[in-house]
Amino acid sequence: MPFEQIRYEKENGIGLIVMNRPEKLNAYTPLMGQEIIQALDQADEDDEIRVLIFTGAGRGFCAGADLSAGGGSVFSQGADPINEFRDGGGVLNLRIFEMKKPVIAAINGPAVGIGATMTLPMDIRMASESAKMGFVFTRRAIAPDGCCTWFLPRVVGIGQAAEWLISGRVFSAQEALQTGLVLRVLPADDLLPAAMEKAREIVENTSSVSVALTKQLVWRMVGVEHPMEAHRVESKAVHFMARSKDCREGVNAFLEKRKPDFSMKLSQDMPDFYPWWKEPRFKNT
């Protein structure tokens, strides 16, 4: 089915999701959220896709929720079967968080509100020199969305997260770089090529199963109480991968001084212990 508010393309192992409402600076709607989740589902199930890149059409990344209809209805996407309210940005970001494939944000212009929070569960963020970001919720008399009170302190630290969230101010790409929110800041014309280059580096040099395990280990071990919890899961992962055909290929490629040709697929070769966590259920109390 064709999408109305996003574009989804794939080529050479890289999937590209483009938020596609340039006349509105790609302002977010419930339909856009649903379409992004559909594209994420497709990408996660497609063994040909190794890395995803997010960007926006035109001069904006995502200018936050589309408030043109007035009121707060735009924030109500994702009500569950018993009609409990769920923040649509949180539904989206939890899906990004669960991705087996790495996700790169190419922030090509304004990214505020949900346009900023949706980048937080992405694994690598790059920005254009002209990009501006802001967690502007307090200036619209709403609360933070997209699980950003969990993600943002883990990315930049609680002090910086609190200042941005409480003040609601918009800040530059250079400030985002200095605080570690983004990895690189580039001229506008260089942004998407740089994101593609990083994606190709991953596609050409890494095992998809190893990447999936590593990605989830990095995110899920941030909040555990003791390193022993990481040690337990890492031990399982090391044991599994050490006996895998991808590991044999990786070692041989290193010894033979050539690029590896990994063949394991996420659709059929993930270890039995994955996922090792129990996903909590939503309950609005």
Summary of the structure (lengths in Angstrom):
residues: 285
radius of gyration: 19.2
end to end distance: 36.7
largest distance: 62.3
contacts: 905
relative contact order: 0.12
helix: 44%
strand: 15%
